[in-house]
Amino acid sequence: MRHIAIIGSGPAGYYTAEAAQKQWGDDVRVDIFDMLPVPYGLIRTGVAPDHQSIKGVSRRYEGTALSDNVRFVGNVTIGEDLTIAELQGLYDAVVLATGAPNDKPAGIPGEGLNNVFGSAAFVGWYNGHPQFAKLGPDLTGSTAVVIGNGNVALDVARILAKSASEFTGSDIVAHALHSLQRSRISRIVILGRRGPHQIAMTPKELGELAHLQRACPRVDLADLPADGEDLFLEPGQRKSVSHLRSYAAIPEEFRADKPVEIDFDFFASPHAIMGDGKVGGIEVERTVLDADGRASGTGEIYTIPCSLVVTCIGYKSSPIPGVPFEESAGRFANDDGRILPGLYCVGWARRGPSGTIGTNRPDGFAVIELIAADIGDGADKVGRSGFDALAEARGLDVVTFRDWKKIEAAEEQRARDGAPREKFVDVADMIRALGE
């Protein structure tokens, strides 16, 4: 019998558990640990609340979670409740599937001012992550600046721009919905250091901006390359750029009916965030691209007055005591998934924050192949029975997957009209729901 511990219950964790089942059938026991009492990681707290079809992938993970040889172990924090070394003493292999939950610092002066947030925090706020539920961003100013040219920047801009009725069917949490309903933001500037041909925005997400009730995107025609240059792009990128071209062609009379503007500011590098305690503006340097597509500053500086800044420039994993970590890459130091004997990583914890949800599936299967080659038939470790004894001795309040289903049912029961659920945003409330 093989005993596998997976730290993290997001896509990378569940795809790894699925791979273990396919590799060994009934001859494996997998425990999936999570610091929260609820599973699914960024499916729950990272995917935009108005993208419910993407969240539907969790149904696949539920099939794995409810099988006899896979167990969810929620409300247990590795590094606090027990150590990696203790897990390695109990399991044949320990796999870190912790994702990259922390914001990468912007590295610009003023990023510590009030009402400047990283996207992990801001997205966590409107998605109800317990760590960020009390963030309380001030949306009473007129201009928000979103730094980044990827899909997360689009998510943040779209959420800020939507009317209350456009959140019907979403699971945006009540505190965020109420704040957005009172928002006075009328301009959202999306800053990108490079140009339209270098964006990391996918066509579907970019195309959604054309269908917002009260907001209209704006692109400066002068920022767009000549039409013929689009032919050298791969098809998805070409379609994204075609959306930008269509936004540049929107007539001014159409914009007059839209009270919110989403302004794409390309070739614009954030230079400094200004303010006295709280953000009041952002200094931006105009850039140019060299032959290799790298941006460099021109020395031309201008200021965008604003009262909210959200940086969407990337994420990094959380270091764990005793585990080698590459600070510059924001991931665990590894060789194709191997960290140390018996210790592995997968997903964003292995490769950094790149790829889609589906990218984690081949990653999970690849790491299980490594583990199979390393552990053979297993080393007669005690696995979950050893953890259960340790948890009882330490008084850990472990949440199982069936416990989670009770929390889920309670969230569904308390949903507002038209919403699939109203998430608990406090761990204590989640635990209390188990006794009701």
Solvent accessible surface area in square Angstrom, and as a share of the most:
residue,aa,sasa,rsa
1,M,97,0.43
2,R,35,0.13
3,H,24,0.11
4,I,0,0.00
5,A,0,0.00
6,I,0,0.00
7,I,12,0.06
8,G,10,0.10
9,S,1,0.01
10,G,10,0.10
11,P,14,0.09
12,A,10,0.08
13,G,0,0.00
14,Y,2,0.01
15,Y,9,0.04
16,T,0,0.00
17,A,0,0.00
18,E,14,0.06
19,A,2,0.01
20,A,0,0.00
21,Q,40,0.18
22,K,134,0.57
23,Q,84,0.37
24,W,26,0.09
25,G,36,0.34
26,D,114,0.59
27,D,74,0.39
28,V,0,0.00
29,R,72,0.26
30,V,0,0.00
31,D,1,0.00
32,I,0,0.00
33,F,0,0.00
34,D,19,0.10
35,M,118,0.53
36,L,23,0.11
37,P,0,0.00
38,V,3,0.02
39,P,0,0.00
40,Y,15,0.06
41,G,31,0.30
42,L,80,0.40
43,I,5,0.02
44,R,21,0.08
45,T,11,0.06
46,G,21,0.20
47,V,22,0.12
48,A,2,0.01
49,P,0,0.00
50,D,30,0.15
51,H,13,0.06
52,Q,48,0.21
53,S,99,0.64
54,I,59,0.30
55,K,15,0.06
56,G,15,0.15
57,V,39,0.23
58,S,22,0.14
59,R,183,0.67
60,R,111,0.40
61,Y,2,0.01
62,E,42,0.19
63,G,52,0.50
64,T,12,0.07
65,A,4,0.03
66,L,70,0.35
67,S,36,0.23
68,D,143,0.74
69,N,12,0.06
70,V,6,0.04
71,R,56,0.20
72,F,1,0.01
73,V,1,0.00
74,G,0,0.00
75,N,35,0.18
76,V,1,0.01
77,T,30,0.18
78,I,22,0.11
79,G,32,0.31
80,E,142,0.64
81,D,42,0.22
82,L,3,0.01
83,T,64,0.37
84,I,12,0.06
85,A,74,0.58
86,E,55,0.25
87,L,0,0.00
88,Q,47,0.21
89,G,52,0.50
90,L,27,0.13
91,Y,3,0.01
92,D,11,0.06
93,A,0,0.00
94,V,0,0.00
95,V,0,0.00
96,L,0,0.00
97,A,6,0.04
98,T,40,0.23
99,G,20,0.19
100,A,3,0.02
101,P,59,0.37
102,N,47,0.24
103,D,40,0.21
104,K,102,0.43
105,P,81,0.51
106,A,26,0.20
107,G,65,0.63
108,I,25,0.13
109,P,89,0.56
110,G,28,0.27
111,E,60,0.27
112,G,77,0.74
113,L,33,0.16
114,N,100,0.51
115,N,12,0.06
116,V,19,0.11
117,F,30,0.12
118,G,14,0.14
119,S,1,0.01
120,A,17,0.13
121,A,13,0.10
122,F,1,0.00
123,V,11,0.06
124,G,3,0.03
125,W,6,0.02
126,Y,0,0.00
127,N,0,0.00
128,G,1,0.01
129,H,34,0.15
130,P,34,0.21
131,Q,125,0.55
132,F,35,0.15
133,A,12,0.09
134,K,191,0.81
135,L,50,0.25
136,G,58,0.55
137,P,9,0.05
138,D,44,0.23
139,L,7,0.04
140,T,77,0.45
141,G,18,0.18
142,S,67,0.43
143,T,14,0.08
144,A,0,0.00
145,V,0,0.00
146,V,0,0.00
147,I,9,0.05
148,G,11,0.10
149,N,28,0.15
150,G,18,0.17
151,N,45,0.23
152,V,48,0.28
153,A,0,0.00
154,L,0,0.00
155,D,19,0.10
156,V,0,0.00
157,A,0,0.00
158,R,1,0.00
159,I,0,0.00
160,L,1,0.00
161,A,0,0.00
162,K,26,0.11
163,S,23,0.15
164,A,46,0.35
165,S,70,0.45
166,E,30,0.13
167,F,3,0.01
168,T,102,0.59
169,G,36,0.35
170,S,2,0.01
171,D,1,0.01
172,I,0,0.00
173,V,1,0.00
174,A,35,0.27
175,H,57,0.25
176,A,0,0.00
177,L,15,0.07
178,H,93,0.41
179,S,18,0.12
180,L,9,0.05
181,Q,100,0.44
182,R,167,0.61
183,S,20,0.13
184,R,174,0.64
185,I,5,0.03
186,S,49,0.31
187,R,83,0.30
188,I,0,0.00
189,V,0,0.00
190,I,1,0.00
191,L,1,0.01
192,G,3,0.02
193,R,123,0.45
194,R,97,0.35
195,G,1,0.01
196,P,1,0.01
197,H,32,0.14
198,Q,54,0.24
199,I,5,0.03
200,A,74,0.58
201,M,3,0.01
202,T,60,0.35
203,P,28,0.17
204,K,122,0.52
205,E,19,0.09
206,L,0,0.00
207,G,10,0.09
208,E,41,0.19
209,L,0,0.00
210,A,56,0.43
211,H,152,0.68
212,L,7,0.03
213,Q,104,0.46
214,R,60,0.22
215,A,2,0.02
216,C,5,0.03
217,P,3,0.02
218,R,74,0.27
219,V,6,0.03
220,D,78,0.40
221,L,129,0.64
222,A,91,0.71
223,D,28,0.15
224,L,20,0.10
225,P,34,0.21
226,A,66,0.51
227,D,103,0.54
228,G,42,0.40
229,E,84,0.38
230,D,14,0.07
231,L,131,0.65
232,F,179,0.74
233,L,28,0.14
234,E,107,0.48
235,P,97,0.61
236,G,26,0.25
237,Q,32,0.14
238,R,88,0.32
239,K,119,0.50
240,S,0,0.00
241,V,0,0.00
242,S,55,0.36
243,H,43,0.19
244,L,0,0.00
245,R,47,0.17
246,S,57,0.37
247,Y,4,0.01
248,A,20,0.16
249,A,77,0.60
250,I,32,0.16
251,P,69,0.43
252,E,102,0.46
253,E,130,0.58
254,F,99,0.41
255,R,24,0.09
256,A,85,0.66
257,D,117,0.61
258,K,45,0.19
259,P,87,0.55
260,V,3,0.02
261,E,43,0.19
262,I,0,0.00
263,D,20,0.10
264,F,3,0.01
265,D,22,0.11
266,F,1,0.00
267,F,45,0.19
268,A,0,0.00
269,S,21,0.13
270,P,20,0.12
271,H,87,0.39
272,A,16,0.12
273,I,8,0.04
274,M,66,0.29
275,G,41,0.39
276,D,144,0.75
277,G,45,0.43
278,K,78,0.33
279,V,6,0.03
280,G,45,0.44
281,G,1,0.01
282,I,0,0.00
283,E,46,0.21
284,V,0,0.00
285,E,33,0.15
286,R,68,0.25
287,T,6,0.04
288,V,81,0.47
289,L,54,0.27
290,D,66,0.34
291,A,112,0.87
292,D,103,0.54
293,G,14,0.14
294,R,151,0.55
295,A,17,0.13
296,S,62,0.40
297,G,46,0.44
298,T,65,0.38
299,G,54,0.52
300,E,98,0.44
301,I,74,0.38
302,Y,56,0.21
303,T,69,0.40
304,I,10,0.05
305,P,96,0.60
306,C,9,0.05
307,S,23,0.15
308,L,0,0.00
309,V,0,0.00
310,V,0,0.00
311,T,9,0.06
312,C,14,0.09
313,I,65,0.33
314,G,21,0.21
315,Y,33,0.12
316,K,50,0.21
317,S,0,0.00
318,S,40,0.26
319,P,76,0.48
320,I,20,0.10
321,P,109,0.69
322,G,76,0.73
323,V,11,0.07
324,P,53,0.34
325,F,45,0.19
326,E,57,0.26
327,E,110,0.49
328,S,119,0.77
329,A,38,0.30
330,G,2,0.02
331,R,74,0.27
332,F,0,0.00
333,A,29,0.22
334,N,38,0.20
335,D,103,0.53
336,D,106,0.55
337,G,0,0.00
338,R,91,0.33
339,I,22,0.11
340,L,78,0.39
341,P,124,0.78
342,G,21,0.20
343,L,1,0.00
344,Y,3,0.01
345,C,0,0.00
346,V,0,0.00
347,G,0,0.00
348,W,47,0.16
349,A,0,0.00
350,R,60,0.22
351,R,42,0.15
352,G,4,0.04
353,P,47,0.30
354,S,56,0.36
355,G,49,0.47
356,T,100,0.58
357,I,45,0.23
358,G,43,0.41
359,T,51,0.30
360,N,12,0.06
361,R,81,0.30
362,P,85,0.54
363,D,12,0.06
364,G,0,0.00
365,F,50,0.21
366,A,54,0.42
367,V,3,0.02
368,I,2,0.01
369,E,114,0.51
370,L,36,0.18
371,I,0,0.00
372,A,22,0.17
373,A,83,0.64
374,D,70,0.36
375,I,31,0.16
376,G,36,0.35
377,D,109,0.57
378,G,23,0.22
379,A,64,0.50
380,D,141,0.73
381,K,69,0.29
382,V,83,0.48
383,G,0,0.00
384,R,49,0.18
385,S,71,0.46
386,G,14,0.14
387,F,1,0.01
388,D,58,0.30
389,A,64,0.50
390,L,42,0.21
391,A,8,0.06
392,E,145,0.65
393,A,88,0.69
394,R,108,0.39
395,G,63,0.60
396,L,37,0.19
397,D,83,0.43
398,V,44,0.25
399,V,1,0.00
400,T,54,0.32
401,F,7,0.03
402,R,160,0.58
403,D,30,0.16
404,W,9,0.03
405,K,66,0.28
406,K,113,0.48
407,I,0,0.00
408,E,29,0.13
409,A,55,0.43
410,A,24,0.19
411,E,0,0.00
412,E,86,0.39
413,Q,158,0.70
414,R,113,0.41
415,A,28,0.22
416,R,71,0.26
417,D,146,0.76
418,G,49,0.47
419,A,16,0.12
420,P,48,0.30
421,R,50,0.18
422,E,21,0.09
423,K,5,0.02
424,F,22,0.09
425,V,41,0.24
426,D,55,0.28
427,V,47,0.27
428,A,48,0.37
429,D,48,0.25
430,M,0,0.00
431,I,46,0.23
432,R,141,0.51
433,A,8,0.06
434,L,45,0.22
435,G,74,0.71
436,E,174,0.78
